[in-house]
Amino acid sequence: FNNDERADLPPGAKAGTDGSGGPDSIDQRLRMASWGVVVLDLSMNTIAWASSGIEGLQTVPRAELAALVWLAEKTNGDVAVAIDALSVIKGFHKGPFGIHESHQDLWTVLWQHIAQRTGKIQVQWMKSHLEPQEASEAGFETWAHFTNWAADDLAEEAAARVRIPDT
């Protein structure tokens, strides 16, 4: 992805997002949250991925939302997005005029990017940390499980990169 332009997603694109508090997630003084995004084409080929740490309050819900903000900012075209954070799913369904208990700054940025992009973003919940067979038995689509799992991996790697050193 070129940082200055939005990438046009192919028809049938699917994505998954996730956030992580990293290895020090339990200690809010050390937590450095991060996010990951994976995008697939209709044939389930990975066409894009990204990850990064976040600015501001270091929480996993904020990182989860930051992943969706990145996707809205960097892409055009219809895309279905698997998200394991119910707070993001519920917040998204409030729409651009929804009032949020937290992270209103990111919600505002998200809706600004959505207004500037072409195509629709459709979000759906994906239960996190399921094995493939568990996901299938629970009725989750393969793409949703794969993208969420891969985004989780990217978020964990990013969290390790931005982690405060032990020293």
Disulfide bonds with the S-S distance in Angstrom:
none
